[in-house]
Amino acid sequence: MRDTRESRLLLVLLIAIAFALITVDLRGGEQSPLDGVRQGAASALGPVENGVASAVDPVGNAIAAVRDSGDRHDRITRLEQENAALKQQLGSKDRNRARAKELDKLLKTAGAGGYGVKGAQVIAIGAAQGFSWTVTLDAGREDGIRRDMTVLNGDGLVGRVTTVGSSTSTVLLANDPDFTVGTRMEKTNELGFATGRGGNALSVQLLNGKAKVGKGDRLVTFGSSDDKPFVPGVPVGEVTKVERNKGTLTRTVQVKPYVGFTRLDVVGIVVEPPREDPRDEVLRSKKPGKPKPAPTVTVTATPGGEPSPRS
């Protein structure tokens, strides 16, 4: 019992001394006699506090990162969406510029030949009607399109319309093996028949077996009765190879078409034939003189939601 009483008295005494020291320190301010003791304790305990703080700070940072991770994720997601939108917008602008360029070439070709065209866009490729080389256009009966109309682009002959729906039509391309078109050689006027060979090649059988023809010679369409299925003067291609004459009545040459059939986009369907045969006018650069009227083209929406030129 005595030890317990002494311990209690000692505790009370220590508490009283502590309060007395606190009172003296507070009243002394900066002149407190305990200031030196306090600085010594700070010097001794400072490194320990820094070490503890260094150990605790990464944990605090991690907690803060977890707390802010939701906001950061939202910001990253938003930036990714904005970046994707900018890329899509840039791609759309590039495509529109390319399409505008194709449309400009088409108008120049149509103007040089005096063709009245209905602008259209390729919306599908494939054997829609059982043909090997066909494309589907976003223009049909409602747009005034009829079967056996000539189809061209800014480079030359694309093909002919074979099937017409209410708002779409199918075109048999000039490189299809079932495709045949009458041709006329530039300058010499030698006549022949071009047949598709698939890919990017045509075979032309000239009616004159002794016709003088060489590599680089150019051909245009001869034209059909009532301008269907072909109007005259549309560029077809250039001769790449002349086969040896084996004594036959005809002569065969290989021709590279002007049109790239694997990258078709904007095309024109000839709805009004030229008033007169343009002959080789479309092949040659346009000479100064009386300008030929170019068809008027407007832009309407396609089934895919993108603009398509129409006259």
Buried (B, 14 or more C-beta within 10 A) or exposed (E): EEEEEEEEEEEEEEEEEEEEBEEEBEEEEEEBEBEEEEEEEEEEEEEEEEEEEEEEEEEEEEEEEEEEEEEEEEEEEEEEEEEEEEEEEEEEEEEEEEBEEBBEBBBBBBBBBBBBBBBBBBBBBEEBEEBBBBBBBBBBBEBBBEBBBBBBBBBBBBBBBBBBBEBBBBBBBBBBEEBBBBBBBBEEEBBBBBBBBEEEBBBBBBEBBEBEBEEEBBBBBBBBEEBBBBBBBBBBBBBBEBEEBEEEEBBBBBBEBBBEBEEBBBBBBBBBBBEEBBBBBBBEEEEEEEEBEBBEBEEEEBEEEBBBBBB
